[in-house]
Amino acid sequence: MKRFITAISSLAALMLLFIPHTAAQTTDYTFRECLGSSMPYPDVSSTTQTPDSLRPIMINHVGRHGARYMSSGKAADNVRKALKNAVRLRTITPRGRRMLRLTEQIIERTAGRWGVLDTLGKAEQMGIGMRMYSDFPSLMRNGRINAISSYVPRCIMSMYEMTHQIARLDDKVEIHTSSGRQNNPLLRFFSDNRELEELFATDNFRLALNEASDSMVPRTVLRKMLGSGYPYNEIHDQAALTMDIYSCLAATAAMELRCDISQYVTREEFNAMWSFKNYSQHLVHSASAISAAPAKAARALLDDIITTTDRLIEGDSTVAPVQLRFGHAETLMPLLALMRIPGCYLDSDNPDEVSRQWLDFRIVPMAANFRIIVFRGPKDVIYIRADLNEQPINLIEDDPRIYLPWDEAKAYLLLRSM
């Protein structure tokens, strides 16, 4: 009997290797939504009309760079290496051969252009600039713009594409631009940050990510590509390789590479892969039950938004009425969490809750942006409206007002920046 029980236990353990590991509750988002933060900027069919009683006097904008080629060749190289090994071992499946062809297309198309803003990314920034000019002509015509960007080339090019488009619409606009590492405290506060490095090294943080990887990343993806006879024990980290496949598939839309993702993974598998990527972004770049440190790292940026708004309202002529900042998804996620923007803040480390309540494809698609628009109303009362991806949002949770007196909004934002 003891031998029988041991045999059954061994068989059960072996079977677990072939059971897809997914979150306890699977999601059912579309393939496009599961592109996550690699999803191109959503179509903006209409923007909100401002009430006649309010006159815009300032736009305070923080944006992410537009669509780009894959930022690094590491994921594609890892996938190609494993697939070519499967070819050599004659274990590769038809699905694996399709993935190999796609990976080689990605590498060929992106050669020498890793991380570069592509044609779609340029169009995204130009479109945002055109709509900004159309919606707020009194601020743009003969206006003044101050624009800064991260030192990363795709951010610099995003800044120039938007400001160039505005200049084409009005050659009398005065535009000052700045890029470089001097802007790191505002736009790249997440890099070389000792507090964050210490957080990521803690046992709690690493355990949360490891457990999520074990339970969420589907094991079926590799086997359907590399084949049943592949020596999986030789793969150092199967979950990491699976997520490299996700990175390649998710990158195709942003680089305008035609790809039917259903030819490579099932919708359930892509949801599971996205869920883990989304969860890791929430832990690393937002506020969670483990730590609020990633969000608090954005304090200097929030302070800059508050200060420049205040100075312009008080009549400081050195502050341009249009303030544009061009950074990264890692710039916006912490900022939005710090302000506790509804849908962008979740004090949880539960994977199921995160996959339903904190969605990177809604928060930071390519060219994502947050802005505070300042208005002068009747009796010189100053109001603001907060927009996320050009759509009005409730700045304060459970407060349905879209237009808020600046004094109230400022008090709330100061509380968040403490």
Secondary structure, 3 states (H helix, E strand, C coil): CHHHHHHHHHHHHHHHCCCCCCCCCCCCCCCCHHHHHHCCCCCCCCCCCCCCCCEEEEEEEEEECCCECCCCCHHHHHHHHHHHHHHHHCCCCHHHHHHHHHHHHHHHHHCCCCCCECHHHHHHHHHHHHHHHHHCHHHHCCCEEEEEECCCHHHHHHHHHHHHHHHHHCCCCEEEEEECHHHHHHHCCCCCCHHHHHHHCCHHHHHHHHHHHHHHCCCHHHHHHHCCCCCHHHCCCHHHHHHHHHHHHHHCCCCCCCCCHHHCCCHHHHHHHHHHHHHHHHHHHCCCCCCCHHHHCCHHHHHHHHHHHHHHHCCCCCCCCEEEEEECHHHHHHHHHHCCCCCCCCCCCCHHHHHHHCCHHHHCCCCCEEEEEEEECHHHCEEEEEEECCEEECCCCCCCCCEEEHHHHHHHHHHHHC
